[in-house]
Amino acid sequence: MPVPSAMPLVDIHCHLLPGLDDGAGDWEESLAMARLAAADGVSTIVATPHQLGNYGQNHGEAIRARCRELQELLDRHGIELAVLPGADVRIEPELVAKIRSGEVLTLADGRRHVLLELPHELFLPVEGLLAEFQSAGLTGILSHPERNLGILQRPALVASLVDSGCLMQITAGSLLGAFGPQCKRLAETLLARGLVHFVATDAHGWQSRRPLLSRGFDRVAELAGKRAAEELCCTNPARVTAAEPVPAGRRHYRARGLAGWFRKRRAA
């Protein structure tokens, strides 16, 4: 695996905790997912069960407790993987207040980064929420924009959001075609235009949508160079787990992979 040992992979979006949402169904599945991730070179996972929307029953303290239980189980089984609490948060009113109260979790419980989930079938304006976040010292990370139907119809929305300070997380599987050619094309386009800040697995199981990040790393390295892959799969996610700021705005990668990508797109 081409990931250097000094730069372990960090996954900030993974439905690893059992019995809370449509991710792992039980402790055995959580263990199987953890083994896959550790063998793939992942050192740390932020467990992100869904919160709000259809998962209003998932309160912050319950997620924290389940995360502690899982870490103890991993330690007993000798699985070298750190698991930190977080959430995949559906956008709802009064979100900042819910975060301040601890009811809704930030990533790694660091009170800085919030993983935001749009409804799959449409785009909702989030500029007002981003302004609220900025006033509250929070940073929004939009999960898998390349898979949102509204953004697929209006891809220019992503650049506008990035310019407003929002960070973007695309799914490793999207870069590999797991969600179809349209999502793959948009993921590649966002990467090529410097509009991606994280690549994560958004894993939901051990047989399908698995917690494998190294192939996403390899694809980013192929398209944008090794420095970009390390930034999106290692450095920036590690900053999130440490509650440190992640550079916002558009990224600028100078790599032969992107030049080749642009030539192919123009020819097409």
N, C-alpha and C positions, 0 to 999 in steps of 0.2 A: 504494500500500500504506500503511495507516494507522500502521505502526510508525514512531515518530519516529527520525530518524537518530542521535540521541544515545543511543538504547537498542537496540543491535543484538540480534538474536535469537541465543540460544546453545542448542545441542541437546546434551543430556547422555546421550542413548541413541540410537545409530545404528550399524548393522552395515555400516560403510563399508569396512573393510579387506578386501582380496580373498583368497579361497581359504582362509579360516580356519573358516567356519561356513556357515550357510544364508543369509548376506548376499551381498555382492558376489562374483561368481564369478571376476572377473579385473580387471586394472588398468584396462581400458577401461570396465568398469562402474563402478568406483570413481570414475574421472574424470567419467563422466556424472552420477553421483549428486552429486559435489562441485559440478559446474556448476549443477545444479538448486538445491542448497542455497544457494550464493552468490547466485544470481539471486533467490532468495526472501527475501533479507535476513539469512541466517544468517552470522555472522562466525566462529563457533567451533563445532566438533563434537568431542565426546568419542567416540572410536571404541570401541565396546563389543562385541567378539566374545564369544560364549558361552565361559565357563570352567566347568570341572568338569562333573559329570554325563556326558553323551555327548560332551563336548568336553574330556576330561581331557588331551588332547595339546596344548592351547593354553596354553603356559607364558608367564609374564610377560615374559621377555626377548625371546621370539619376537614377542610383540605389540608391544613397544616398538620393536623393529627394523623391523617392517612399517610401523608408524606413521611412523617417520623416513623410510622410503623413499617413502611416500605424500606426505608433506609436501614432499620434494624434487621429486617429480613435479608436484605442484600448483604449486609455485613456478616450475618450468620452463615450465609451460603458462599462467602468468599468472592462475591462479585464486586470487582473494583469499579464502582460507579457511584458518584455523588448525585443525589436527587434533592432538588430544591423546590419549594412550593411556588406556584404561580397560577395563572388562569388565562383562559381564552375568553375574553369578556365581550359579550354582546352589548352593543351601544344602546343605552337607555337613558332617560332623564335622571337628573340628580346623581350622575355617575361620580363626580368628584367627591361629593359628600359620602357616598358609599365606600369609596377608597379611603378617605380619611378616617372613617369609623373602623376600618379593618374588615368590613363585611365583604368587600371585593378586593381581590389580591392583585398586587403588582407582581412583575416577574422577579423571582427569587425573593419575594417579600421585601424588596429593597426600597419601596416607597419612591421609586423614580420612573420606571418604565412600565407602561400598560399595554398589553397585547390586545388589540381591538379587532373584533370580528364583525364584519358587515353581514347582513342577510345575503345568502348565496345568490338570490335571484335579482337583486337590485342594488344600486348605489345610493347611499344616503349622504347628504352633505355633512361633513364633519369639521368644517373650518371653525365654527363656533365652539365646538368641544376642544379643538386644539388650542384655541385662545384661552379657554378656561384652564386647560392643562398647564399652559405656560405660566399663567398667574399663580397656579398652585405648585409650581416646581416639578411638574410631571411631563413626561414625554410619551407621546403615542406611537406605537408600532402597529402598522396595519398588517394583519396576517393575510397571506396568500392573495394579494390583489389580482394576480394573473388568473385566478379562478372565479372571480366575481363577474356575474353576467353583465352587470351595468358597466363595469370597467372594461370588459371585453368589447362592448359596443362603443365606448368612449375612452380609449387608452390615454388620451392627453390629460385626463383627470389626475393620473399618478404624478406627472411632473408638477402640476399645480400644488398638490399636497406636499410633495417633497420640498418645494420652494417655500411652503408655509411651515416647515420644520418637522413634518411627519416623517418617521422612519418606515422603511418597507422591508417586509420579510416574505421571501418567496419560498415555495416548497421544493425540496430537492427532487422529488418525483416529477414535478412539472418540467424541469430541465431535461428529464429523461423520457418524456412522452407519456408518463403514467396517467395523465388526465386528458390526453388527447392532443392533437396537433395544434389546435388554436391556443390552448393554454401554454403549450411548449413554445410556440412562436412568440407569444406576449412575454413570457418569462425571459426568453433570449433577448427580446427587444429592450426590456427594462434593464437587463444587465448591460447590454451594449451601450445604453444611454446613461449609465451611471446612476440609475434610480433604485438600486438595491443596496440595502445595508446589512441584511442577514439572509442566510439560507438555513432552513430548518427542516425537520422531517415531517412534522404534523402526523406522526405515526399514531395508528389506532389499534394495532394488533401485531402478532408475531408471524402470521401467515400471509396477510395482505396489508398494504400500507405499513410496512415494517420500519423500525427505527434505525435505518441505515443512511448515514450521512456521507460516507467516504466517496460514493459514486457521484454525489452532488458536488463535492469538493473537486473531484477529477474533472467534471464537466465545466465548472467555473474556470479551473486552471486552463483547460483546453481553449475556452472562449476568450478569457480575459487575463490569463496569466496567473502564476502561482501567488503573487502578492495579493491579488484580488481574492483568490480562494482562501488564503489564510485570514484575510480581513473579514470576509463574510461568514466563514465557518468556524473560526477560532478566536480571533482577536476581539471583534465587536461583540460576539456572544459572551465572551469572558468578561468584558466590561459590564455587560448587563448583570451577570451573576455577582459582580462586585459592587453593584449600584454606582458605577462610574459613568460619566457622560460618554455618549457615542457621538462622534462627529456627524452633524446633520448635513443636509444639502446633497448636491450631486457629486458623485465620485468621478475621478479621472484616472482611467487605466490606460497605460501605453503598452500594449501587448500585440504581438503578431496575430494571436488568435482572433482578437476583435477586428483587426484590419481584414483578415480573411473572411470573417463573418459579414462585414459590410460589403465586401466585393461580391460575395455570393448573393446577398439580398438585392443588390443593385442589378446584378445579372438576371435574377429571377423576375 
